[in-house]
Amino acid sequence: MNVYLDNAATTPLDPEVIKEMNLYMVEAFGNPSSTHGFGRKTRAALELARRRVAQHINAEPGEIIFTSGGTEADNMAILCSINDLGIKHAVTSKIEHHAVLHPLEDLAAKGEIKLSYVEIDEIGHIKLDSLEEILSTNERTFVSLMHANNEIGNLLPLKKVGELCAKYDAVLHSDTVQTIAHYALDVKELGVHFISCAGHKFHGPKGVGFLFVSDRIKVHPMIQGGGQERNMRAGTENVYGIMGLAKALDMAYEDLEEHKAYLSGLKDYMIKRLREEFPGVHFNGDAEGESLYTVLSVCLPKTDKAEMMLFNLDIEGIATSGGSACSSGSDIGSHVLAELNIPEDRPVCRFSFSKFNTIEELDYTIEKLKAIYALPSVIA
Ligand SMILES: Cc1ncc(COP(=O)(O)O)c(C=O)c1O
């Protein structure tokens, strides 16, 4: 049996999305900037996709800039704000994705901004009083805080953060890569200036995403060249990627409540089974509280097989992650788990679910985990 439980890293394409993309690979292949019929047909489809995407988050079509994914969207929000808005102070948290942390740290290292970090509590929630303290004692600030943490699933009270930012005239970016398509997001109600999206996190294609840029903000393009994306992001559009993203988003929002109930059920079931079978188990972050229903980060009981845990699961055909997949393949441990002081000798598994997972797959995973713990000890 093959079980894919790493949906926070990426999700499989929905067959309906593949069908939609295929149309724009094979038939409607024109360059949307071409003025002939082939180009016009693609342009019309692209603009319709933009309108649909915008409607899902209560934005205007002109506020959606398609990008190559979440990383580019995060970088664009940061660099455009710092370059164009005259902002010299930024605040973020130490548990953001590297697509936010690295460009901010780079700007700070070059002396272009002062960078502050908001405090987090012992289970990884942002302390709002720390954010207010920072905002009230600094000049106009750029704030970047993710809506849900991709490693531990903690959810940010984004509306409250939006209210604080409005109080202090701060510019707010939120990395919503893990929450778009899983929660109803209304950019007007949330008071955000920027949000980021990546299509492959909700059964859409990789290499495509978007940045919402509020009409209240006037910034210049990060990537320059042709006048695509209303002069905001040069380069011929990834048409089939964009069409696939729009289709995946339509499908997610059509079935949002059903999807939420099904996936929450899978997560609750996994928590229950892990508790029954592994009495020493610990759930990282706020797993049973303010938490993304697609992500469950688990600290398994102490074992001398900790280092081999993901490998052993992989041998059984079970794909999970030890932290964020973005750092996998390197020896660098998770910067998020490090902030939570998780003991190094306990294996951490992040299970992340999608609509394609089943209870049977979770039972299989539990059985295989039990078998791994029953393996003879490495240390005699
Ligand atoms: C929270 C978050 N932000 C940004 C990204 C980067 O997105 P992409 O890989 O599409 O560039 C990811 C992907 O893992 C993510 O989980």
The ligand as an ORCA input file, in Angstrom:
! r2SCAN-3c Opt
* xyz 0 1
  C       3.883     28.487      4.204
  C       4.596     28.376      2.900
  N       5.032     29.485      2.286
  C       5.661     29.434      1.115
  C       5.916     28.236      0.489
  C       6.633     28.230     -0.814
  O       5.779     27.947     -1.891
  P       6.358     27.460     -3.293
  O       7.077     26.189     -3.049
  O       5.158     27.316     -4.166
  O       7.263     28.528     -3.806
  C       5.505     27.041      1.088
  C       5.791     25.737      0.465
  O       6.171     24.785      1.092
  C       4.822     27.113      2.333
  O       4.380     26.010      2.965
*
